Amino acid sequence: MHWDTWALLSILALCAAVICWSAWGFYADSHSGHSSTFRLRLAGGGYLDIPHPPGRAPGRHRTQGRR
């Protein structure tokens, strides 16, 4: 195969890996027992927990009344 074919295949594999990693992270976050906080992973290790505002479901970015 030509080098550009290998480059295209590696780009596709990288994109697929990022999509799978993101999907797994969203799935794990939505099914975790910590629904009162939003956990961010820090670059240096560890986590930053941010409490959710009361009355709002996690993962909702728009109000339910507006469409």
N, C-alpha and C positions, 0 to 999 in steps of 0.2 A: 504494500500500500504506500501511497505517497505520504509525505509528512503532513500535508494539509488535511488529509483524511484522519490521521491520528490526532491532529489538533482539534478538529471538529468533534471527534468522538470523546476526547477528554473534556471539552467544554460541555458537551451534553451530559457526560457523567457527573461533572461538577454541579451542573444545574439540577440534575435529578437528586443528588445527595443533599443539596441545600433545601429543596422542596420537601424531601422526606424528613430531614432534621426539623424543619419548621413545623410540619404537620404533626410530628411526634411531640414537639414541645407544646403546641396548642392543645393537643389531645390530653397530655399529662397535666397541663395547667387547668383545663376545664374539668377534669375528673379528680382533682386533688381535694383533700379534705380541708384545705386552708382557704375557705371562701371569703374570709373577712379581710385578707391581706393580699396584695399583689407583690410577688417576689421577683426581684431583678437580680440576675447574676452579675457580680462585679468582675472587672477584668483582672484584678489582683487576687481574686479568690474571695469566697464568702458571698453573702447575699444582702440585699437591701429590701426590707419589708415595708411596703407602703399600704396603709389601711385604706380600704374602699370606703367611699362616702356612704352613709346609711341610706337605705332605700334604693340603691342602684345595684343592678346585677353586674357581675364582672363580665367584661368583654363587650359591653354595650357602649357604643361611641356616639349614638344619636338618641335623642329623646323619642319616646314611643308616640307622642302626640303629633309630631311633624312627619309628613311624608312628601 
